Amino acid sequence: MWQAIDRLEDTAEKVVAKTEQTVAEELRQAVKNGKADRSKLVALGEKACNEILQTMEPDVVNVLRANLGDLKTYVLSTVEAQVKRMKEAKENLRG
């Protein structure tokens, strides 16, 4: 079970980093400036969740489903936690 959670964390970290680098940061700024709707950020989180679930091995997904209940909600929470960690790390680098 813990290996499956570790795999989820690792996959989420990579997917979130890729998403942040390619579109999320720019989209977040557009939302802040009123040039884009917040629903686009929510959709981006859903896309990351789906990518994570598709990337992980079926055996890992099955272990998580059997032990976590609502896997999609758990993965979305993991995505949000990763985004928060990345933002905090970026802020710490700025000083």
N, C-alpha and C positions, 0 to 999 in steps of 0.2 A: 504494500500500500504506500509506504513512504517513498519508495523508489518511483512510483507513479506520480506522486505529488512533486517530487524533485524534477521529474521529466517535464511535467506541466509547467513548473516555475521556469525551467531553462528555456522551453519553447516559447513561453509568454515573453520572457525577457528579449529574446531574439526578434520575435514578431513585432513587439511594441517598439523596439529600437528602430527597426526597419520602417515602421509606419511613421514614427516621429521624424525620422530623417527625410522621408519622401513627401509626406503631405500634412501630417497632423499639426506641426508647429505653425505652418503657414495658415492652415484652416483656422486654428485657434485664434490667431491674430486677426483674421478676417471677421470672425464672430465678434471678437472684442471691439472691432471698429465698426460693427453694424453692417458689414458687407456680405455676411453669410449667416445662415440660420443655424442655431445650436443643434437642430436635428441632424445636421450633417456630421457633427462630432459624435453624436450618439450612434449614427449609422456606421461611422468609422470604427467605433468600439465593437459593434456587432460583427463587422467584417473581420476585425482582428480575432475575435472569438471563434468565428467559423474557420479562419485560417489555422488557428492553433489546433482545433479539433481535427481538421483534415490532415495536419502535419504529423500528429502523434500516431504511433502504431495502434492498430485496433485493440490489441491486448491491453495496452495502457489505458485507453479510453474505457474499455469494459471494466477494468479494476476500479477506475474512478467512479463510473456510473453505479457500480455495485455498492460503493462505500460512501459516496457523498450525497446521494439523493438527487438534487437538482444541479446537474453538472454544468449546464449552461450558465446559471447564475453564479456558480463558483468560479467558472472561467472568466466571466465578465468582471467579477470582483478582483480576480488575479490581474487582469488587464489594468483595471483602475489603480491597483496597488503599484504595478510596475510604472505606470505613467507618473504617479506621485513620486516614486523613488527617483525617476529620471529628472523630473522638475527640481526636486530638492538637490540632487547632485549638481545640476547645472547652476542653480543659485549659489551653492557652496563654492563652485569654481569662480564665480563672479566676485565673490568676496562678501 
